[in-house]
Amino acid sequence: MKAGISTACFVGSSETEKALLEIAGLGAACTEVSLGTFYEYRPEFAKKYATNAGGAEVCSVRVSPFNFEPQLFSPSRRIRGDGFYWLEQVMRSAGFFGCKNYVLNGYVLNNGKCKVKDTAAYMREISGFCARYGVQLCLKNNKDAIFESPSDFCEIIKLCPGLSGVLDLREAERSGYVADEYLAHMAGAIVQVNVSCADVDEKILKSFIRKLKSLNFDGNVVIAGAAASSDLKMSFERLKEIIL
């Protein structure tokens, strides 16, 4: 199990390339690269700044939730084609970062949550596309998205075998569930757990990490919420102590 930091922690204070340098300076074993703009999705960006991560492994890449991902679920082949154009750019970028996991947010623009069965074919198409680049598709839980309730993951993985999951503790709380409920449905499929600085300060995280260890979880625990530099440094040191 490794402790890491997402570049998303620096939104509003540092651009992605600078955030990578700051994360490397904090001694993180791994990092999630949260690409925020179409400019950053292009592989030229990753090629230029991948070395900024230093010795930190880029464990995952994700993008802004609504820039192109919802297009991947459109019934229109033309619209879906636009989405896959940008997904290809991100897949090529993942190669430069040496990253093997793509975190899908799972929002669908349909004026309401889409049923799992209605997205299954799209999920398989996205997963297969990522696999061609040697990248694993990982679905993150998000409120009002495809994967909101704990049981959603079981339904999805039945229809899209081989899918991995990212468990975000803040999003779980926003959705009205406790993390243990997600563990019951995601055990064996989780590659990353996202926490915030507030999570690290709570005693409950210790208990949760023990449960992860009992399930032989060997993935990454990543601080992924926006934070002040001083809070982030303190929380990261605390997180490293907890997962030892």
N, C-alpha and C positions, 0 to 999 in steps of 0.2 A: 504494500500500500504506500502510495506516494502523496505528499502534500504539495499542492500547486496553487497558482494564482492565474486568474483570467485577465486578459487585457481589458475586459469590460469593467473592471474595478477602477479604471482610469478615465472612463468616459467623462468628458467635460473638463478634464485637467491635462491630459496628455494624449497625443495622437498615438495610434496603434504601434508604430515603429519605435517611438520613445518609450511607450509602456513596456515593450519587450525588454528594452535596456534596463528599465527600473526593476522589472521582475527578476531579471538575471542578477542584478545587484543585490537583491534580497536573498539570493541563494536558493530559489525554488527549484525543486527537482523536476517539475513539469509545469507547463503552462497551456492554457486554452487561448487560442487566438480568436477573438471576436471581431470579425471584419465588419466595419460599419457602413461602408459606401461602395458603390459600383467601382469607383476608382481602386479600392482596395481588393476587390474580387479578382481583378485581372492578375494573371500569373507574374507579370512584370514586377508587381509590387512585392510579392512573396520572394521572388528571385533576388530582389535588391536588399530586402530586410530580414530574410530568414536567419542570417548569422547574428542578428541582434538578440536572439534568444540565448546566446552563449551556450552554457552547458545544460540548460533546461530543455527537456524533451517537450516538443509540441504534441500534447496528447490528444487534442481535438481542435477542430475549426468549426465555427458557427457564423451565421450572418444575421443581419437585421431581419426580424420576423416577417415583415411585410414588403420587402423590396422586390423579391421575385418568387419566394417559396410558394405563396398561394397559387401562383400561375401553374405550378406543377400539378395541381389538382383540378385544373379546368377541363371541362368536356370538349373544349375547342382545341383541336390539334395545333392550330396556329398560335394560340395563346400559350399552350403547353410547350410548344417549340421555343418560344421566347424564354420561358423559365429554364428549360434545359440548356439553352445557350449559356446562361449565366451560371448554372450549376456546373457545366463543363469548365468554365473559367475557374471556379472555386476548386474543382477536383484537381486541375492542373496546379493550382496554387498549393493545395495540400501536398502534392508531390515535392515541391520545393521546400516546404516546411518539414518534410519527412513525417507527415502526420497520417495516421491510419484510421481516424474516426471523424465522421462528419455528423454534427449534432443538428437534427431537424427540429424546428420549433413546432410544426404541426398545426399552424393556423390556416383555416380555409375561409375565404371571403364569400360567405353564402348567407349572410344575415342570420347567423345562428350556428350552433355546433353541428357538424356533419356526422352522420352515423358511421360507425366503423366499417360496416359492410360496404358502404358507398365509396370508401376511400381505399379499400384493399387492393384493387387493381393498380391504382396510382402508386401506392406504397411499394408494391412489388416492382413496378417499373423504375421508381426512384432508386430502390435498393440495388437492382440489377445494374443500373447505370453507374452507381458509385463503385460497385464491385469491379467493373471493368478497369477502374483506375487503382484498384487495390485498396479501396477505402470502404470501411464498414459504416453502414447507415445506423445511426443511434437516435432514437426518438426520445425527446425530453418531455416530461410532464409540464403542462402549462394550463392555467385556468382558461376556460372557454375555447380550448383547442381540441384536437382529435384525442389526445391522451390527457384527460383531466382527472377522472376517477381512477383509483387503483385497478379496478377490474377491466378498464379499457385496454390495458396492456396485454392481458391474457387473450382478449378477443382479437387484438391486432396481430399478435405473434402467431396465432393459429392460422391466420390468413396470409401472413407474411413471415414464413419461417426464416430463422437466421438473424432476425432483427435484434439489435441490442438496445439497451435503455440507459438514459441519464436521469437520475433522480435529483430534482431540485427541491430542497427543503423549504425554501420560501414560497415557491409556487404550490407545494403541497399544502402549506398552511393557508394560502390564499384560496385554495379550492375547498377548504373545509375538512381536510383529512389529516391524519397523523402519519408520520413517516413509516411507522411499523406496518401500516396497512399496505403501503406500496411494496415494502420488502416481501410481504407474503405473496404478492403476485409477480414480482420481478426477480426473485432469487435466482441466481445463476446467469442472469442476462444483463446485469448492471455493469457498465464499464467505468462510470464516473458518477460521483456525487457532488452536487454543487451546494455550497453553504455560503452564508454571509458572515460578516464580522460579528453581527449580533448572535448568530448561531454558535460561534466559537466561544462566546462568553457565557453560554448557558451550560449548566451541568448535564442537561439532557443529551448533549452531543456525545459525552463520554459513553453513556449507556448505548447510544445508537452505534457508535464505532465498535463497541464490544459485540453487538449483534452482527455487524458486518463481518467482523473477524470470525465469528462462529459459523458464518455462511461461506467461509474461505474466500471472501472478497479480496482480490489483489489488484484492484483498479486504482483510480486516482480520486482524491478528495480535494476539490478545487474551490477556493474562495472566489465567488463570481459576482458579488454585488458591489456597486459603487461605494467607494470608501475614501476617507482622508488618508494621506500617506502614513501619518503617525498611527492611526487606528489599524491600518492594513499591516504594518510591520509587526505590531504587537500581537494582532490576531493570528498572523502567519506563524510566529514563533510558538504561540499557544497551540495552534493546530498541529504542528510538528510534534509537540510533547504528547498530545492526546493520542495520535495514531501510532506512536512507538509501541 
